[in-house]
Amino acid sequence: MKVMKPLKPYGLHITAVVLLTLGGIMLELLLPTLMANVVDIGIVNGDMPYILRTGGLMLLLAFIAIILMTGVSFFASKTAQGFGRDIRRSLFVNVESFSLQTFEKVGTASLITRSTNDVKQVQDVLNMMLRMMTRAPLMLVGGIIMAVTREPGLSSVFLGALPLLALLIFIISRKAIPLFVSLQKKTDRLNLIVRENLTGVRVIRAFNRAIRERKRFDAANMDFRNTGIQVNKMMAVMFPVMMIVMNFTNIAIVWFGAVRIDQGIMQVGNLMAFLQYSMMILMSLIMLSFGFIMIPRAKASMDRIIEVLNMENDIFDPEQPKACQGEGNVEFKEVTFRYEGAEKPVLHRISFTAKKGETTAIIGSTGSGKSTLLQLIPRFYDVGSGAVYVDGVDVREMSQQELRAKMGYVPQKAFLFSGTLLENLRYGNKTATENEIWEALDIAQASEFIREKEEGIRFMIEQGGANLSGGQKQRLSIARALIRKPEIYLFDDSFSALDTKTDAALRAELNKVTKDATVIVVAQRVSTVMDADQIIVLEEGEVAGIGTHQELVGQNRIYQEIVASQHAEEEGA
């Protein structure tokens, strides 16, 4: 299993845990025997030197056992923490490689839960298993051997209690597994609602939906609580029942042991030692039962982790990728694409060519497939049929790294990472100089408000760019793409949050720096696309027209409707 591979580097640590546990238990098993000798030999005979020697030996053995068990805790914790770190890294790396389509199969909320809560569950149980589940079987077997060796006649008392405890563990474990699986799914649901409420807090307040969202959260929270209570009820019943069995076992041992002492068959020291061994045996069973309760929950978490690790990405590099050497020309040839589970294609038989030194604009109504079309170029999705070519090479035959290195992509929803503005802009080109950064900011019409900041380009950006307006974030996203100086620029409705004046100034500056590149712009406003070398009109996923602004205004009905509707809006404003 993939999830067990990260344990291989910790083989020496696990071996150390087992050996140290074995050594510690052997010393602990000797202590009751030495105590019995103190009573039966030292105290009965009044031999004080023997009592002191044996007592001193007991203290020494106990001290060594403490050191060994400390080592067990150290190596177990180091192994569990390292294992958790490696699993989180494997999950993160695997998810990073997912295509958008693969990513959407699991969802953001579930992936966060699997990378944090589920890994924590597995990590904690691994730590417990190394510390307790290696100790319990060794102590159980060693305790039984020592007890039977000292007093075979009394062994039947606690051996009768073992089947009762084993049956209890089996019943609890069988009922716990489906509950733990359900609990993890309800953790996903709770995490999803919390994430939606935190990220959508402005919308919730704007529409006065706080009470509705609170009720939705309360329902999910109560569902999670009820399942958790069911699990805890099992554990609440299990441990008192075990303690009752243990206490009655001890009563029976003392009762029958007293009878044997009265008959002269058994000595007091032996009874004391036997009680200690029976306690060790029963305590080891309690540790095992605790493990059997926790393991199902860890198994549920591990299955969810393995599911993500085993997910096969539907977009991968070819074994022998083709090199792409050219000027950045992009061609769509009979491209059809549909989302998984969709009834009909989002794009149908799309064909056009975007050439170097030209601007190709894509316009159409909402839902016509504009953004989807743009995302096929860097292979965020793969086409269903047809092909997308960059400089004559099918993008599926290129390595994704080489393909995307040729592009500067500005997404529809501008996203900035927490950190300094400098770090965000160098995301496009980590070797960019400060002069190049200011040049890109000037072109993107963002330098003015950045110069107003005391820290300048070292201004701290909050998570998601929360301390910036929508237009500011769009301009910084454009600057990030410009710093890369790519062969192909992809603008996915990247000017929607800009006012008309800023939009015009930005496009004028862009035309100067992108004159030797291929530019593909998705836009809603006619004013943004009217200067493009060619405009592609999309209608319900199909090409409804291709031409310049003047050609389409004169000949294309759909484009005419778009122009007329926006002209009417401007007049109304």
Backbone torsions as a table, in degrees:
resi	resn	phi	psi	omega
1	MET	NA	142.3	-180.0
2	LYS	-60.2	-35.4	-174.1
3	VAL	-68.7	-19.9	-179.1
4	MET	-91.2	-13.0	-178.8
5	LYS	-59.1	-38.9	179.2
6	PRO	-63.5	-10.7	178.4
7	LEU	-79.2	-18.4	-176.0
8	LYS	-57.9	-41.5	179.2
9	PRO	-66.1	-13.6	-176.3
10	TYR	-105.0	21.4	180.0
11	GLY	-58.4	-42.8	179.4
12	LEU	-66.2	-38.8	178.0
13	HIS	-63.4	-43.6	179.9
14	ILE	-65.2	-40.6	176.7
15	THR	-61.3	-42.0	178.0
16	ALA	-62.0	-40.6	178.5
17	VAL	-59.7	-46.9	-177.8
18	VAL	-64.2	-46.6	-177.6
19	LEU	-66.5	-43.2	179.1
20	LEU	-66.1	-38.2	177.3
21	THR	-64.0	-44.1	179.0
22	LEU	-60.0	-45.4	179.3
23	GLY	-63.2	-43.4	-179.4
24	GLY	-63.6	-41.6	-178.8
25	ILE	-68.2	-39.6	178.1
26	MET	-59.6	-40.7	177.8
27	LEU	-67.3	-40.9	178.9
28	GLU	-64.4	-36.4	179.6
29	LEU	-69.1	-23.9	178.1
30	LEU	-75.9	-27.0	-173.4
31	LEU	-61.4	-46.6	177.7
32	PRO	-60.6	-36.1	178.1
33	THR	-64.9	-43.3	177.5
34	LEU	-64.3	-38.5	177.7
35	MET	-63.8	-41.7	177.1
36	ALA	-60.5	-39.6	178.7
37	ASN	-65.9	-37.1	177.2
38	VAL	-59.6	-43.1	-178.2
39	VAL	-73.6	-51.5	-171.8
40	ASP	-75.5	-27.0	-178.0
41	ILE	-107.4	-56.0	-174.7
42	GLY	-67.2	-54.3	-175.9
43	ILE	-70.8	-44.4	-179.6
44	VAL	-60.4	-41.0	-178.4
45	ASN	-91.0	-4.2	-179.0
46	GLY	65.6	32.3	-176.3
47	ASP	-93.6	89.1	-176.4
48	MET	-64.0	-42.6	177.9
49	PRO	-57.6	-38.4	178.9
50	TYR	-65.9	-41.6	179.1
51	ILE	-61.1	-44.7	-178.3
52	LEU	-67.1	-42.8	179.9
53	ARG	-62.5	-48.5	-178.2
54	THR	-67.0	-39.6	177.4
55	GLY	-62.3	-41.6	177.2
56	GLY	-63.0	-40.3	178.0
57	LEU	-63.8	-39.4	178.4
58	MET	-62.3	-41.6	178.4
59	LEU	-63.8	-42.2	179.8
60	LEU	-63.4	-46.3	179.8
61	LEU	-63.6	-39.0	178.6
62	ALA	-64.4	-39.9	179.4
63	PHE	-65.3	-42.7	178.7
64	ILE	-64.7	-40.1	179.2
65	ALA	-62.1	-39.2	178.1
66	ILE	-62.5	-43.1	179.1
67	ILE	-62.4	-44.2	-179.5
68	LEU	-63.2	-42.5	-178.7
69	MET	-70.9	-28.8	173.3
70	THR	-64.1	-41.9	175.6
71	GLY	-61.5	-38.2	177.3
72	VAL	-60.0	-46.9	-179.7
73	SER	-61.6	-40.4	-178.9
74	PHE	-63.3	-52.5	-176.7
75	PHE	-69.5	-34.5	178.4
76	ALA	-66.0	-44.5	179.7
77	SER	-65.0	-41.8	-179.7
78	LYS	-63.6	-40.2	179.1
79	THR	-66.6	-46.4	-177.6
80	ALA	-64.7	-44.0	-179.7
81	GLN	-65.9	-41.9	178.0
82	GLY	-64.9	-40.3	178.1
83	PHE	-61.3	-45.9	178.9
84	GLY	-60.8	-42.0	178.5
85	ARG	-61.5	-44.9	-177.3
86	ASP	-67.2	-38.6	179.1
87	ILE	-66.6	-43.3	178.2
88	ARG	-60.1	-40.1	179.4
89	ARG	-65.2	-43.5	179.6
90	SER	-61.5	-42.1	178.0
91	LEU	-62.1	-47.1	-177.0
92	PHE	-62.4	-46.4	-179.1
93	VAL	-63.5	-41.4	-179.0
94	ASN	-66.2	-43.5	180.0
95	VAL	-65.9	-36.4	178.1
96	GLU	-60.0	-29.9	-177.3
97	SER	-84.6	-9.3	-176.9
98	PHE	-65.8	143.6	166.7
99	SER	-72.3	165.6	179.5
100	LEU	-60.4	-35.3	-178.8
101	GLN	-67.1	-42.7	177.7
102	THR	-66.9	-41.0	-179.8
103	PHE	-59.5	-41.6	-176.4
104	GLU	-70.9	-16.8	177.9
105	LYS	-64.9	-33.1	-177.8
106	VAL	-98.2	-47.3	179.5
107	GLY	97.5	151.4	-175.5
108	THR	-62.5	-48.7	-175.5
109	ALA	-59.7	-44.4	-178.9
110	SER	-67.4	-38.8	179.3
111	LEU	-65.0	-37.5	177.5
112	ILE	-64.3	-44.8	179.7
113	THR	-62.6	-42.5	-178.3
114	ARG	-67.3	-33.9	-177.6
115	SER	-80.7	-15.7	-177.6
116	THR	-117.8	-72.3	-175.0
117	ASN	-62.6	-46.9	-177.7
118	ASP	-65.5	-42.7	178.3
119	VAL	-63.1	-39.0	178.9
120	LYS	-62.5	-40.3	178.5
121	GLN	-61.7	-47.5	-179.6
122	VAL	-64.7	-41.7	-179.6
123	GLN	-62.5	-44.5	-179.8
124	ASP	-65.3	-40.4	-179.5
125	VAL	-70.1	-36.3	176.3
126	LEU	-61.7	-43.8	177.2
127	ASN	-59.6	-44.5	179.6
128	MET	-65.4	-41.1	-179.2
129	MET	-64.4	-42.0	-179.6
130	LEU	-65.9	-34.1	-177.2
131	ARG	-88.6	-39.8	-173.5
132	MET	-105.5	-42.5	-174.0
133	MET	-75.7	-16.5	169.7
134	THR	-85.5	-33.3	-179.1
135	ARG	-72.7	-43.8	-173.0
136	ALA	-61.7	-49.9	-179.9
137	PRO	-62.4	-40.3	179.5
138	LEU	-64.5	-41.8	179.2
139	MET	-68.1	-38.1	179.3
140	LEU	-61.5	-51.1	-178.8
141	VAL	-65.8	-46.6	-179.9
142	GLY	-63.2	-40.8	179.1
143	GLY	-63.7	-42.8	179.2
144	ILE	-63.0	-44.7	-179.9
145	ILE	-60.8	-47.2	-178.0
146	MET	-66.6	-39.9	-179.1
147	ALA	-67.4	-46.8	-179.5
148	VAL	-64.9	-37.0	179.6
149	THR	-63.7	-41.1	-176.7
150	ARG	-76.9	-45.3	-176.1
151	GLU	-142.7	84.2	-179.7
152	PRO	-59.8	-33.0	-176.2
153	GLY	-64.7	-33.5	-178.8
154	LEU	-87.9	-10.8	-173.7
155	SER	-63.7	-29.4	-178.2
156	SER	-64.0	-22.0	-178.6
157	VAL	-65.9	-55.5	-177.9
158	PHE	-79.5	-23.0	176.0
159	LEU	-66.5	-25.9	175.7
160	GLY	-72.5	-27.0	-179.8
161	ALA	-79.8	-22.5	-175.9
162	LEU	-61.2	-45.0	179.5
163	PRO	-61.5	-35.3	179.0
164	LEU	-62.5	-46.1	179.8
165	LEU	-66.4	-40.6	179.3
166	ALA	-63.0	-40.6	178.9
167	LEU	-64.2	-41.1	179.0
168	LEU	-62.6	-44.5	178.9
169	ILE	-60.8	-42.3	-178.8
170	PHE	-62.8	-46.1	-178.1
171	ILE	-64.1	-46.2	-178.8
172	ILE	-63.0	-45.0	-177.9
173	SER	-62.5	-40.5	-177.8
174	ARG	-64.3	-37.0	-179.6
175	LYS	-81.2	-25.6	-174.4
176	ALA	-76.3	-34.2	-173.6
177	ILE	-56.3	-53.6	179.9
178	PRO	-63.3	-30.5	178.7
179	LEU	-68.2	-39.8	179.3
180	PHE	-67.7	-37.7	175.6
181	VAL	-60.8	-46.1	178.6
182	SER	-62.4	-38.1	-178.1
183	LEU	-63.2	-39.6	179.9
184	GLN	-68.5	-37.4	177.1
185	LYS	-65.4	-37.1	179.3
186	LYS	-73.4	-25.9	171.6
187	THR	-65.1	-41.4	175.6
188	ASP	-57.1	-48.0	-177.2
189	ARG	-62.7	-44.0	179.9
190	LEU	-63.6	-42.3	179.1
191	ASN	-63.3	-39.2	179.1
192	LEU	-61.7	-46.8	-177.7
193	ILE	-66.2	-42.9	178.8
194	VAL	-61.7	-44.1	-178.8
195	ARG	-63.6	-43.3	179.2
196	GLU	-62.3	-41.2	-178.5
197	ASN	-69.3	-35.3	-179.7
198	LEU	-73.7	-41.5	-178.6
199	THR	-78.5	-27.1	-178.2
200	GLY	-106.0	26.4	-174.6
201	VAL	-61.0	-34.4	-179.1
202	ARG	-67.4	-42.4	179.4
203	VAL	-64.7	-43.2	-179.4
204	ILE	-59.3	-44.6	-178.9
205	ARG	-72.4	-37.2	-179.0
206	ALA	-62.6	-34.1	-178.7
207	PHE	-102.3	11.9	178.3
208	ASN	52.3	46.7	-178.0
209	ARG	-107.2	19.1	-176.9
210	ALA	-62.0	-40.1	-178.5
211	ILE	-66.2	-41.7	178.6
212	ARG	-62.3	-44.7	-178.9
213	GLU	-66.4	-34.9	177.6
214	ARG	-64.0	-40.9	178.3
215	LYS	-65.2	-40.4	179.3
216	ARG	-63.7	-41.5	177.9
217	PHE	-66.5	-43.4	-179.5
218	ASP	-60.2	-38.5	179.8
219	ALA	-64.5	-46.5	179.2
220	ALA	-66.7	-40.5	-179.4
221	ASN	-65.0	-42.4	179.3
222	MET	-65.7	-39.1	178.2
223	ASP	-62.4	-44.0	177.5
224	PHE	-63.1	-43.3	-179.3
225	ARG	-61.2	-45.6	-176.8
226	ASN	-62.8	-40.7	177.7
227	THR	-66.6	-41.4	177.3
228	GLY	-61.6	-37.7	178.6
229	ILE	-65.7	-39.5	177.8
230	GLN	-59.4	-43.2	179.2
231	VAL	-63.5	-46.7	-177.5
232	ASN	-68.7	-28.5	175.6
233	LYS	-62.3	-40.9	178.2
234	MET	-60.0	-46.7	-179.1
235	MET	-67.5	-35.1	179.6
236	ALA	-66.0	-32.3	177.4
237	VAL	-79.1	-38.7	-171.9
238	MET	-63.0	-49.0	-172.8
239	PHE	-70.5	-41.0	174.5
240	PRO	-60.9	-39.8	178.8
241	VAL	-62.1	-41.5	178.3
242	MET	-63.4	-41.9	179.7
243	MET	-64.9	-36.9	177.4
244	ILE	-63.4	-45.5	178.6
245	VAL	-60.3	-43.4	179.2
246	MET	-62.0	-46.6	-177.3
247	ASN	-65.6	-41.5	177.2
248	PHE	-66.0	-33.7	176.3
249	THR	-63.7	-44.3	178.1
250	ASN	-63.2	-40.1	177.5
251	ILE	-60.6	-43.2	179.9
252	ALA	-64.7	-39.3	179.6
253	ILE	-63.7	-45.4	179.5
254	VAL	-63.9	-42.3	-178.5
255	TRP	-60.5	-55.7	-177.2
256	PHE	-71.3	-31.0	176.1
257	GLY	-65.2	-39.7	178.1
258	ALA	-63.1	-39.8	177.8
259	VAL	-61.9	-43.5	-178.4
260	ARG	-68.1	-36.0	176.9
261	ILE	-65.5	-42.0	179.8
262	ASP	-62.5	-32.3	179.7
263	GLN	-83.3	-5.3	-179.8
264	GLY	79.3	11.3	-179.3
265	ILE	-82.1	-26.9	-170.2
266	MET	-134.9	147.6	177.4
267	GLN	-97.8	158.6	-177.6
268	VAL	-61.4	-42.4	-179.7
269	GLY	-60.3	-39.6	178.9
270	ASN	-64.0	-38.8	178.3
271	LEU	-63.9	-41.7	178.4
272	MET	-62.3	-43.0	179.0
273	ALA	-65.4	-41.5	-179.2
274	PHE	-63.1	-40.0	176.8
275	LEU	-60.6	-41.3	178.5
276	GLN	-63.2	-43.6	180.0
277	TYR	-66.2	-39.5	178.6
278	SER	-64.1	-37.9	176.8
279	MET	-64.8	-40.2	177.2
280	MET	-61.4	-42.4	-178.4
281	ILE	-64.0	-47.9	-177.4
282	LEU	-69.7	-36.1	176.7
283	MET	-65.3	-36.9	177.6
284	SER	-65.2	-34.3	176.3
285	LEU	-67.5	-37.5	177.2
286	ILE	-64.2	-41.4	177.5
287	MET	-62.3	-41.6	178.1
288	LEU	-63.2	-41.5	-179.5
289	SER	-64.4	-40.0	177.7
290	PHE	-61.5	-40.1	177.5
291	GLY	-64.2	-42.3	-179.4
292	PHE	-67.4	-24.3	175.5
293	ILE	-76.3	-40.6	-176.5
294	MET	-79.2	-31.3	-176.5
295	ILE	-60.5	-42.1	177.8
296	PRO	-58.1	-38.6	179.1
297	ARG	-66.3	-42.5	178.4
298	ALA	-65.0	-35.4	178.8
299	LYS	-64.3	-41.7	177.7
300	ALA	-61.0	-43.1	178.6
301	SER	-66.9	-40.9	-178.5
302	MET	-65.0	-38.9	178.4
303	ASP	-61.7	-38.4	179.5
304	ARG	-69.4	-36.1	177.0
305	ILE	-66.8	-45.7	-179.4
306	ILE	-62.0	-36.3	179.3
307	GLU	-57.6	-42.5	179.4
308	VAL	-72.1	-42.5	-178.9
309	LEU	-65.0	-30.3	-178.0
310	ASN	-90.7	-4.9	179.6
311	MET	-65.2	126.3	-179.3
312	GLU	-89.8	124.5	178.4
313	ASN	-68.0	136.9	179.9
314	ASP	-87.9	-0.8	173.9
315	ILE	-123.7	120.0	-177.8
316	PHE	-145.3	160.8	-179.8
317	ASP	-76.9	145.3	174.8
318	PRO	-68.0	158.1	-179.4
319	GLU	-62.8	-36.5	178.1
320	GLN	-127.0	82.0	-177.1
321	PRO	-63.9	146.3	178.5
322	LYS	-86.3	142.2	176.4
323	ALA	-77.8	145.9	-179.4
324	CYS	-119.0	109.7	179.6
325	GLN	-122.8	111.6	-178.0
326	GLY	-174.0	-161.9	-172.5
327	GLU	-104.4	-0.1	177.5
328	GLY	99.9	21.0	176.8
329	ASN	-70.2	138.6	-179.2
330	VAL	-119.8	132.3	179.9
331	GLU	-131.5	130.8	171.1
332	PHE	-102.7	127.8	-178.6
333	LYS	-127.4	106.0	176.8
334	GLU	52.1	46.1	-174.8
335	VAL	-82.1	126.3	173.7
336	THR	-124.4	136.6	-178.9
337	PHE	-145.7	137.6	173.2
338	ARG	-135.1	144.6	175.9
339	TYR	-73.6	152.0	-179.1
340	GLU	-60.0	128.0	178.6
341	GLY	87.2	-5.2	-179.1
342	ALA	-76.3	148.1	-178.5
343	GLU	-74.1	-34.7	-178.6
344	LYS	-139.1	160.9	-178.3
345	PRO	-63.9	146.4	173.5
346	VAL	-77.7	-36.7	177.3
347	LEU	-124.5	140.7	-176.8
348	HIS	-135.8	113.4	173.8
349	ARG	51.5	57.7	179.6
350	ILE	-87.3	127.8	177.4
351	SER	-138.3	127.0	172.4
352	PHE	-170.1	168.9	178.2
353	THR	-129.9	131.6	174.6
354	ALA	-110.1	120.3	-172.1
355	LYS	-104.1	159.4	175.2
356	LYS	-60.0	138.6	178.2
357	GLY	82.4	0.3	179.6
358	GLU	-120.1	155.6	175.1
359	THR	-108.7	122.8	176.9
360	THR	-107.4	122.3	-179.1
361	ALA	-107.5	144.8	178.5
362	ILE	-122.2	123.8	-177.4
363	ILE	-134.2	154.2	-179.6
364	GLY	169.7	174.2	-179.1
365	SER	-72.0	165.1	177.6
366	THR	-60.1	131.5	179.9
367	GLY	86.1	8.9	-178.9
368	SER	-81.8	-9.1	175.6
369	GLY	103.9	16.3	-175.9
370	LYS	-63.4	-53.5	-177.9
371	SER	-65.4	-37.8	178.2
372	THR	-60.2	-44.0	179.2
373	LEU	-57.9	-45.5	-178.0
374	LEU	-64.6	-36.2	-176.9
375	GLN	-74.0	-12.8	175.9
376	LEU	-74.9	-23.0	-175.9
377	ILE	-69.8	-48.6	176.8
378	PRO	-84.0	10.8	178.3
379	ARG	64.1	40.1	167.9
380	PHE	-67.6	-32.1	171.1
381	TYR	-130.8	156.6	174.4
382	ASP	-102.7	144.8	-178.7
383	VAL	-65.9	153.2	175.5
384	GLY	-79.9	-44.4	174.8
385	SER	-146.7	165.6	-172.7
386	GLY	80.4	-161.6	-177.6
387	ALA	-158.7	151.9	172.1
388	VAL	-110.9	126.3	-178.0
389	TYR	-113.6	140.4	170.1
390	VAL	-119.9	114.8	-176.3
391	ASP	53.7	41.1	174.8
392	GLY	82.1	-0.4	-179.7
393	VAL	-109.4	128.6	175.8
394	ASP	-59.6	129.3	-176.6
395	VAL	-60.9	-23.7	178.3
396	ARG	-73.1	-14.7	179.7
397	GLU	-98.2	1.9	178.6
398	MET	-105.0	159.0	171.5
399	SER	-73.5	143.0	-177.6
400	GLN	-62.5	-35.0	-179.0
401	GLN	-65.1	-45.3	-179.9
402	GLU	-66.6	-40.1	-179.4
403	LEU	-61.1	-49.8	-174.4
404	ARG	-75.3	-20.6	176.4
405	ALA	-67.7	-19.8	-179.5
406	LYS	-85.1	-3.6	-169.5
407	MET	-121.9	148.0	168.9
408	GLY	-116.4	110.3	-171.4
409	TYR	-109.1	129.5	175.6
410	VAL	-116.4	109.8	-174.4
411	PRO	-72.2	164.2	-180.0
412	GLN	-61.9	-41.3	177.4
413	LYS	-103.0	107.9	-177.0
414	ALA	-61.9	130.7	-179.3
415	PHE	-129.5	130.7	176.1
416	LEU	-123.4	146.3	-179.4
417	PHE	-89.2	153.9	174.8
418	SER	-66.5	138.7	-176.1
419	GLY	139.2	-168.8	-179.4
420	THR	-78.7	159.2	175.8
421	LEU	-61.3	-38.1	179.3
422	LEU	-58.5	-45.1	178.9
423	GLU	-63.0	-39.3	-179.9
424	ASN	-66.6	-42.5	-178.5
425	LEU	-70.8	-34.5	178.0
426	ARG	-74.6	-2.2	172.4
427	TYR	-61.9	-30.8	178.0
428	GLY	-78.5	-31.2	-179.7
429	ASN	-158.1	104.0	-172.8
430	LYS	-67.8	-14.9	-179.3
431	THR	-100.4	6.9	-176.7
432	ALA	-62.9	136.5	177.6
433	THR	-82.4	166.8	179.7
434	GLU	-66.1	-32.9	177.2
435	ASN	-63.8	-41.4	178.1
436	GLU	-65.6	-36.2	179.2
437	ILE	-66.0	-45.9	178.9
438	TRP	-65.1	-34.8	177.9
439	GLU	-63.0	-44.4	178.7
440	ALA	-65.1	-39.0	177.8
441	LEU	-64.2	-38.4	177.5
442	ASP	-62.2	-45.0	-178.9
443	ILE	-64.4	-39.8	-177.7
444	ALA	-80.2	4.9	179.3
445	GLN	60.2	34.4	-177.7
446	ALA	-113.5	-9.7	-173.6
447	SER	-67.0	-30.3	-175.5
448	GLU	-63.4	-50.9	-177.7
449	PHE	-74.9	-21.4	176.0
450	ILE	-73.7	-38.5	178.8
451	ARG	-65.9	-23.6	177.7
452	GLU	-73.1	-19.3	178.3
453	LYS	-76.8	138.6	-179.0
454	GLU	-61.5	-38.1	-177.1
455	GLU	-84.6	-9.6	-179.3
456	GLY	65.4	-132.3	-178.5
457	ILE	-73.8	-4.7	174.0
458	ARG	-97.1	17.0	175.9
459	PHE	-62.7	133.0	-177.6
460	MET	-80.8	127.1	178.0
461	ILE	-101.1	131.6	179.4
462	GLU	-77.5	170.3	-177.5
463	GLN	-55.1	126.6	179.9
464	GLY	71.1	9.4	-178.4
465	GLY	70.4	35.6	-176.0
466	ALA	-63.6	-23.4	-179.1
467	ASN	-94.5	19.7	176.5
468	LEU	-129.1	154.5	176.7
469	SER	-78.1	168.6	179.2
470	GLY	-60.8	-42.2	179.7
471	GLY	-66.6	-38.1	177.9
472	GLN	-64.5	-42.4	179.2
473	LYS	-64.3	-39.1	178.9
474	GLN	-64.0	-43.0	-179.2
475	ARG	-65.6	-37.8	178.2
476	LEU	-69.4	-34.8	176.2
477	SER	-65.0	-38.1	177.2
478	ILE	-66.3	-42.7	178.2
479	ALA	-60.9	-38.7	178.9
480	ARG	-60.9	-39.0	178.1
481	ALA	-72.0	-36.6	-179.4
482	LEU	-65.1	-36.6	-178.5
483	ILE	-61.1	-27.5	-178.9
484	ARG	-70.9	-25.3	-177.3
485	LYS	51.2	58.1	-175.5
486	PRO	-82.8	175.2	176.1
487	GLU	-84.9	-25.9	-176.7
488	ILE	-129.0	126.9	176.0
489	TYR	-105.6	129.8	178.0
490	LEU	-120.0	112.1	-180.0
491	PHE	-111.5	109.4	-178.0
492	ASP	-95.8	88.7	-178.8
493	ASP	49.3	48.1	-171.3
494	SER	-87.2	4.1	-178.2
495	PHE	-119.1	9.3	-172.1
496	SER	-65.7	-30.1	-176.7
497	ALA	-91.8	4.5	-177.6
498	LEU	-95.3	145.8	173.7
499	ASP	-72.7	164.8	-173.9
500	THR	-59.4	-40.1	-178.7
501	LYS	-65.3	-48.4	-180.0
502	THR	-64.5	-39.2	178.7
503	ASP	-59.0	-47.4	-178.3
504	ALA	-65.1	-43.4	-179.9
505	ALA	-65.2	-40.7	-179.1
506	LEU	-65.9	-44.5	-179.2
507	ARG	-65.6	-33.7	177.5
508	ALA	-64.4	-42.3	178.2
509	GLU	-70.4	-37.4	179.5
510	LEU	-61.6	-40.2	-178.5
511	ASN	-59.6	-29.9	-179.8
512	LYS	-72.1	-39.7	-174.5
513	VAL	-92.3	-14.4	-178.2
514	THR	-107.8	14.6	-175.5
515	LYS	-66.3	-22.6	178.7
516	ASP	-104.7	14.2	-178.8
517	ALA	-120.8	167.7	173.5
518	THR	-91.8	125.3	-177.5
519	VAL	-119.0	125.5	176.0
520	ILE	-122.2	121.7	-173.6
521	VAL	-120.2	125.5	169.4
522	VAL	-97.3	130.4	-176.4
523	ALA	-148.2	160.6	175.4
524	GLN	-103.0	-32.1	-174.3
525	ARG	-90.8	136.5	178.1
526	VAL	-65.1	-35.4	-178.9
527	SER	-60.9	-26.8	-179.9
528	THR	-76.6	-30.2	-171.7
529	VAL	-107.3	-9.0	-170.1
530	MET	-64.9	-21.9	178.7
531	ASP	-92.7	3.2	-177.9
532	ALA	-68.3	151.8	179.1
533	ASP	-68.2	-34.7	172.8
534	GLN	-146.4	143.4	179.2
535	ILE	-118.7	128.7	177.8
536	ILE	-104.6	121.4	179.8
537	VAL	-96.9	120.4	178.0
538	LEU	-102.9	139.7	176.6
539	GLU	-141.6	112.0	-179.7
540	GLU	52.9	44.4	173.9
541	GLY	81.8	4.0	-179.9
542	GLU	-122.1	153.4	177.6
543	VAL	-74.8	116.9	-179.3
544	ALA	-98.7	-6.8	178.5
545	GLY	172.1	147.9	175.9
546	ILE	-136.0	132.6	178.3
547	GLY	168.3	-175.1	175.3
548	THR	-81.2	172.9	179.8
549	HIS	-58.6	-46.6	-177.7
550	GLN	-63.6	-41.4	180.0
551	GLU	-64.2	-44.7	-177.3
552	LEU	-70.9	-36.4	177.9
553	VAL	-62.0	-34.8	-178.0
554	GLY	-84.4	-23.2	-169.4
555	GLN	-124.9	-25.7	-170.1
556	ASN	-102.0	118.6	-175.8
557	ARG	-63.9	-43.6	-176.9
558	ILE	-65.7	-43.1	178.4
559	TYR	-64.7	-38.2	177.7
560	GLN	-61.1	-40.4	179.3
561	GLU	-64.7	-40.4	178.9
562	ILE	-63.1	-45.7	179.8
563	VAL	-62.2	-45.4	-177.2
564	ALA	-64.2	-41.6	-178.4
565	SER	-66.0	-40.4	-179.2
566	GLN	-73.7	-31.9	177.0
567	HIS	-66.4	-39.0	178.6
568	ALA	-66.1	-38.6	178.5
569	GLU	-63.2	-42.7	-178.9
570	GLU	-64.9	-39.7	178.9
571	GLU	-66.6	-37.9	178.9
572	GLY	-66.4	-36.8	178.4
573	ALA	-67.8	NA	NA
